[in-house]
C-alpha cells in the first residue's frame, strides 16, 4: 500500500488496485493480483475438475487446493 511508480508515472496502491496520481484519485492503472490468488480464484470459480498444472503444484499444495 502506498505510492509507487508504473511506467515512470506516479501511482497509488490501495485495496488491491493501482490508481494513477499520488493520491489515488486518477484512472485505474492495474491490479495487484498475485499468482497464488489467481490460482485460488481459478480453482474456486471454475469447473470442479480443474486441476493446476504441474508447474503450480507447490503453490497449490501450500494453499491446500489439490
C-alpha positions, 0 to 999 in steps of 0.5 A, spaced: 500 500 500 502 506 498 505 510 492 509 507 487 511 508 480 508 504 473 511 506 467 515 512 470 508 515 472 506 516 479 501 511 482 497 509 488 496 502 491 490 501 495 485 495 496 488 491 491 488 496 485 493 501 482 490 508 481 494 513 477 496 520 481 499 520 488 493 520 491 489 515 488 484 519 485 486 518 477 484 512 472 485 505 474 492 503 472 492 495 474 491 490 479 495 487 484 493 480 483 498 475 485 499 468 482 497 464 488 490 468 488 489 467 481 490 460 482 485 460 488 480 464 484 481 459 478 480 453 482 474 456 486 470 459 480 471 454 475 469 447 473 470 442 479 475 438 475 480 443 474 486 441 476 493 446 476 498 444 472 504 441 474 508 447 474 503 450 480 503 444 484 507 447 490 503 453 490 497 449 490 499 444 495 501 450 500 494 453 499 491 446 500 487 446 493 489 439 490 
